[in-house]
Amino acid sequence: MPITSDDPMLNSTGKAPERVVVRSMSPGDIETVLCIQAVCPEIAQWRMWDYQRVAAGEMAGWAAEEKGEVAGFLVARRVASDIEILNFAVRPASRRRGIGAALLKTALQWGRSFKAEKALLEVRASNFPAIRFYQKHHFQVAGRRPSYYTAPVEDALLLTAPFD
């Protein structure tokens, strides 16, 4: 069942966001997801095969639609009693309109459905907008992973957020 979000609290600009529909990622989304990934070099650069696995249900994945077009996506997996956010992006032209918040909210609701204890993820140490976004959503720095990313080589910050 798709989740819709018209919640002005999801929008960091103070303006009412466009209607965002978050739904499970499907095979038909993969081409658009790859296009979003291509314009977001700060995220993990996955191959088509990786997203085919998501669409097949091997990992949890959601696509966010704005005006009927996929504007962002999030991929996560269950790891023991936690959720790990593996890849997450909103196309640059659609940022700061609540799309990322709606995707994150959906992933966290999924974690709550099986009583996850915390959410965790890695983010490039230089990705200050993403770090601020996650901190706004109650994530805290829990560690650093040296040379975690390639192209370019960069440290990752490990962020975690407890479930209430």
C-alpha positions as CSV (number, residue, x, y, z in Angstrom):
1,M,0.0,0.0,0.0
2,P,1.5,3.4,-1.0
3,I,2.2,5.9,1.7
4,T,1.3,9.5,0.9
5,S,2.7,12.5,2.6
6,D,1.3,16.0,2.7
7,D,2.8,16.7,6.1
8,P,4.3,20.3,6.1
9,M,6.6,19.2,8.9
10,L,8.5,17.0,6.3
11,N,9.4,20.1,4.3
12,S,12.4,22.0,5.5
13,T,11.6,25.1,3.6
14,G,8.4,25.9,5.5
15,K,6.4,25.6,2.3
16,A,3.7,23.0,1.8
17,P,5.3,20.1,-0.1
18,E,4.0,18.6,-3.3
19,R,2.1,15.4,-2.8
20,V,4.7,12.6,-2.4
21,V,3.7,9.0,-2.8
22,V,6.2,6.4,-1.4
23,R,5.7,2.9,-2.6
24,S,7.8,-0.3,-3.0
25,M,10.4,-0.2,-5.7
26,S,9.5,-2.1,-8.8
27,P,11.5,-3.4,-11.8
28,G,10.1,-0.5,-13.8
29,D,11.8,2.0,-11.5
30,I,15.3,0.8,-12.0
31,E,16.2,2.9,-15.1
32,T,15.0,6.1,-13.3
33,V,16.8,5.1,-10.1
34,L,20.0,4.7,-12.1
35,C,19.5,8.1,-13.6
36,I,19.0,9.6,-10.1
37,Q,22.1,7.8,-8.9
38,A,24.1,9.2,-11.8
39,V,23.4,12.8,-10.8
40,C,24.2,12.0,-7.1
41,P,27.9,11.1,-7.0
42,E,27.9,11.3,-3.2
43,I,25.9,8.1,-2.9
44,A,27.0,4.5,-3.4
45,Q,27.1,3.8,-7.1
46,W,25.3,0.5,-7.6
47,R,24.9,-1.5,-10.8
48,M,21.6,-2.4,-12.4
49,W,21.9,-5.9,-11.0
50,D,21.9,-4.5,-7.4
51,Y,18.6,-2.7,-8.0
52,Q,17.1,-5.8,-9.7
53,R,17.8,-7.6,-6.4
54,V,15.9,-4.9,-4.5
55,A,13.0,-5.0,-6.9
56,A,12.9,-8.8,-6.5
57,G,12.5,-8.4,-2.8
58,E,16.0,-9.4,-1.6
59,M,16.3,-6.0,0.2
60,A,13.6,-3.5,1.1
61,G,13.4,-0.6,-1.4
62,W,11.0,2.3,-1.9
63,A,10.5,4.8,-4.6
64,A,9.1,8.3,-4.0
65,E,6.9,9.8,-6.6
66,E,6.3,13.5,-7.0
67,K,3.8,14.5,-9.7
68,G,3.8,10.9,-11.0
69,E,7.5,10.7,-11.5
70,V,10.1,8.9,-9.4
71,A,12.1,11.6,-7.6
72,G,14.0,9.6,-5.0
73,F,14.6,6.1,-3.6
74,L,15.8,4.4,-0.5
75,V,17.2,0.9,0.0
76,A,17.5,-0.8,3.4
77,R,17.9,-4.2,4.9
78,R,17.2,-5.9,8.2
79,V,20.4,-6.8,10.1
80,A,19.6,-8.8,13.2
81,S,17.5,-6.4,15.3
82,D,18.4,-3.2,13.3
83,I,17.8,-1.7,9.9
84,E,20.7,-0.6,7.7
85,I,20.1,2.1,5.1
86,L,22.2,1.0,2.2
87,N,21.5,3.6,-0.5
88,F,19.3,6.7,-0.5
89,A,19.0,9.7,-2.9
90,V,16.6,12.4,-4.1
91,R,17.3,14.0,-7.5
92,P,18.9,17.4,-6.9
93,A,16.0,19.3,-8.5
94,S,13.5,17.8,-6.1
95,R,15.4,18.3,-2.8
96,R,14.2,20.2,0.2
97,R,10.6,19.4,-0.5
98,G,10.0,16.6,1.9
99,I,10.8,13.7,-0.4
100,G,13.8,12.4,1.5
101,A,12.0,12.8,4.8
102,A,9.0,10.8,3.5
103,L,11.4,8.0,2.3
104,L,13.2,7.9,5.6
105,K,9.9,7.9,7.5
106,T,8.8,4.9,5.5
107,A,12.0,3.0,6.2
108,L,11.7,3.7,9.9
109,Q,8.1,2.6,9.9
110,W,9.2,-0.6,8.3
111,G,11.8,-1.1,11.1
112,R,9.2,-0.5,13.7
113,S,7.0,-3.2,12.1
114,F,9.5,-5.8,13.3
115,K,10.6,-3.9,16.5
116,A,14.0,-2.8,15.2
117,E,16.2,-1.4,17.9
118,K,18.1,1.2,15.8
119,A,18.7,2.4,12.3
120,L,22.2,2.7,11.0
121,L,23.9,4.0,7.9
122,E,27.2,5.3,6.5
123,V,27.6,8.8,4.9
124,R,30.5,10.4,3.3
125,A,32.3,12.6,5.8
126,S,32.2,15.5,3.4
127,N,28.5,15.3,2.7
128,F,27.4,18.0,5.1
129,P,23.9,18.5,3.7
130,A,23.2,14.7,4.3
131,I,24.7,14.8,7.7
132,R,22.5,17.7,8.7
133,F,19.5,16.0,7.3
134,Y,20.2,12.8,9.3
135,Q,20.9,14.8,12.5
136,K,17.5,16.5,12.1
137,H,16.0,13.1,12.1
138,H,17.8,12.1,15.3
139,F,20.8,10.2,13.9
140,Q,24.1,10.7,15.8
141,V,27.7,10.0,14.8
142,A,28.7,6.6,16.3
143,G,32.0,6.1,14.5
144,R,34.2,6.6,11.5
145,R,35.2,4.2,8.8
146,P,38.5,5.2,7.2
147,S,38.7,5.1,3.4
148,Y,35.3,3.5,3.2
149,Y,34.3,5.1,-0.1
150,T,36.1,5.0,-3.4
151,A,36.0,7.4,-6.4
152,P,37.1,9.4,-4.5
153,V,38.5,7.6,-1.5
154,E,36.9,9.1,1.6
155,D,36.0,8.3,5.2
156,A,32.5,7.4,6.1
157,L,30.7,8.5,9.3
158,L,28.6,5.7,10.8
159,L,25.3,7.2,12.0
160,T,22.8,5.6,14.2
161,A,19.3,6.4,15.5
162,P,17.5,4.5,18.2
163,F,13.9,3.5,17.8
164,D,11.7,5.0,20.5
